[in-house]
Amino acid sequence: MVVPVAGITLGIVQGRMGEIWISIAMVLTALAGALLAFLIYPASATRSPSRTTAPGCAA
């Protein structure tokens, strides 16, 4: 939570919050966080411990 708050604070201080690329970057970052939180992390938590390395890699 520190990174988004720091980014928004800096954007406000620099007067750049109205720029479209800032808004797009924030939306894309939020989507990536949601994907990580709701799809990737739960899938990795349910995987068996023996499948933590890629096939063919020595453990």
C-alpha positions as CSV (number, residue, x, y, z in Angstrom):
1,M,0.0,0.0,0.0
2,V,3.0,2.3,0.4
3,V,3.8,2.4,-3.3
4,P,0.4,3.6,-4.6
5,V,0.0,6.2,-1.8
6,A,3.5,7.5,-2.5
7,G,2.8,7.6,-6.3
8,I,-0.5,9.4,-5.8
9,T,1.1,11.9,-3.4
10,L,3.9,12.7,-5.8
11,G,1.5,13.0,-8.7
12,I,-0.5,15.6,-6.7
13,V,2.6,17.5,-5.5
14,Q,3.9,17.7,-9.1
15,G,0.5,18.6,-10.5
16,R,0.4,15.6,-12.9
17,M,-2.8,13.8,-11.7
18,G,-4.8,15.2,-14.6
19,E,-2.6,13.6,-17.2
20,I,-4.2,10.6,-18.9
21,W,-1.1,8.4,-18.7
22,I,-1.2,8.6,-14.9
23,S,-4.8,7.5,-14.8
24,I,-4.1,4.6,-17.3
25,A,-1.0,3.5,-15.3
26,M,-3.1,3.5,-12.0
27,V,-5.8,1.4,-13.6
28,L,-3.4,-1.1,-15.1
29,T,-1.6,-1.4,-11.8
30,A,-4.9,-2.0,-10.0
31,L,-5.8,-4.7,-12.5
32,A,-2.4,-6.4,-12.1
33,G,-2.8,-6.3,-8.3
34,A,-6.3,-7.8,-8.6
35,L,-5.0,-10.5,-10.9
36,L,-2.2,-11.4,-8.5
37,A,-4.5,-11.4,-5.5
38,F,-7.4,-13.3,-6.8
39,L,-6.0,-15.6,-9.5
40,I,-2.3,-16.2,-9.3
41,Y,-1.7,-16.3,-5.5
42,P,-4.6,-18.6,-4.7
43,A,-3.6,-21.0,-7.5
44,S,-0.1,-21.2,-6.2
45,A,-1.3,-21.7,-2.6
46,T,-3.2,-24.8,-3.7
47,R,-0.4,-26.4,-5.7
48,S,1.3,-29.4,-4.1
49,P,4.8,-28.6,-2.6
50,S,6.4,-31.2,-4.9
51,R,5.5,-29.1,-8.0
52,T,7.3,-25.9,-7.0
53,T,10.0,-26.2,-9.6
54,A,9.8,-26.2,-13.3
55,P,9.9,-29.6,-15.0
56,G,13.4,-30.6,-15.8
57,C,15.0,-28.4,-13.2
58,A,16.9,-29.9,-10.3
59,A,15.5,-29.1,-6.9
